[in-house]
């Protein structure tokens, strides 16, 4: 596959063979030893944690993103000749046939656990030194980051290792599960909400790259929306009310839906009314992973995209518009975007469309693009569906190279170019949809809310909104934002069959714990089926 460049040091992550007892990140002081004396510089450690979230397998197309997106009906990564094979790694995620030694699982587990231990060190009463700023706010940020990491661990593995840093380094971490884990996360978030700053929708975009009250409330709402999944119960109205209350508090801070025509502006590195929390992570992988090799743009020294990730036709068909094209005027809703207008040059988009790319693709001057010469130079026409996932013979090259609709929200021709660092983590439309779903789960009618969103995005209003409509609307709004897996699970659709995937069994609702960690920590139990 194409070279995937790293921009932050990965030295923060521990070697693969280490267990969760060894997931400490070296920041400003030494590893935990007998008699932990506190973090030497709290401010620097908070920066260290933020950089971990913005780097490597917690930020690019691998690890966390792959497990949330490629495991769903949003993405498939076919083997295109010699590219994207990776010993079947990508197809195993899409087909739900992954094994405990899958690299994406191991690295996501390690990265998330490293955040929990480093945040715990910061939160300790023994950590009192800081190079600047309010230490109470910094510790609140650490609580948010720990809650963020622990929520992902609970969601993906249902078992959350927790180390008491006052115990000897040789002590085996305890493991939090179920209600205990949920209560621990909720406690962190409530303390964070009490101490984090209030940042409104109108404040500078720079203020939204750090944890805020709104970000903590967003995560608290998400935790309670999914709580019944983690406990294996039915939704509790009291939990749904927590969702509603926290979203209402976010709304009170001025956050609202972006105006019609501004959907893709949300993902640009400028202020908007929807962005609640963003990370200074490289936006390039969100774009390069799907564009074709010949879709070139300034600043990328490898000659175009990586030609990997494609969406499924059934997911594309969730949107309003023509089934086989996505050119301007094809009746598409705003969120589906457009392919570059073939009738005239468009200096703003470099010839590259946005949203969903299907059918013929074009140069910046409107010239139709071809695929690479080594596959016959056939027209670069992205097909509706990926008919086969694996390369078998040279005859497959031309078909595989152009197969599948391409999907992305971050355009390369933005401020900072294709190297800009701005990935939206939480935004208001997600909170808005969480509230609508919580109301529905309490027996209310979400139709008015869903239609408010749909008409804002240029889609037709629905007569009534039910379960399938709620899930579909979340798909249309939140694609590529790492919510699809948990949404499909919450609505009971994650195990069904889709293109190039057979129906899977319930063991695939969670991921296996890396084998080395199970062997090292007897408090961990390998998840069923692995």
Secondary structure as UniProt FT lines:
FT   TURN            11..12
FT   TURN            16..17
FT   HELIX           20..22
FT   HELIX           42..53
FT   HELIX           56..58
FT   HELIX           63..69
FT   TURN            70..73
FT   TURN            81..82
FT   HELIX           86..88
FT   HELIX           89..95
FT   TURN            100..101
FT   HELIX           103..123
FT   TURN            125..126
FT   HELIX           135..157
FT   STRAND          160..162
FT   TURN            165..166
FT   TURN            169..170
FT   STRAND          174..176
FT   HELIX           178..195
FT   TURN            201..202
FT   HELIX           205..208
FT   HELIX           213..225
FT   HELIX           227..231
FT   HELIX           237..252
FT   TURN            253..254
FT   TURN            260..261
FT   HELIX           263..267
FT   STRAND          275..282
FT   HELIX           285..288
FT   TURN            289..290
FT   TURN            293..294
FT   TURN            298..299
FT   TURN            301..302
FT   STRAND          310..311
FT   HELIX           313..316
FT   TURN            317..318
FT   TURN            328..329
FT   HELIX           334..336
FT   STRAND          337..339
FT   TURN            342..343
FT   TURN            347..351
FT   STRAND          354..357
FT   STRAND          359..360
FT   TURN            364..365
FT   HELIX           373..375
FT   STRAND          381..382
FT   HELIX           394..396
FT   HELIX           397..402
FT   STRAND          405..408
FT   TURN            415..416
FT   HELIX           417..419
FT   STRAND          421..427
FT   HELIX           428..441
FT   TURN            442..443
FT   HELIX           447..456
FT   TURN            457..458
FT   HELIX           467..478
FT   TURN            479..480
FT   HELIX           484..490
FT   TURN            491..492
FT   TURN            494..495
FT   TURN            499..500
FT   HELIX           506..509
FT   HELIX           515..520
FT   TURN            522..523
FT   TURN            528..529
//
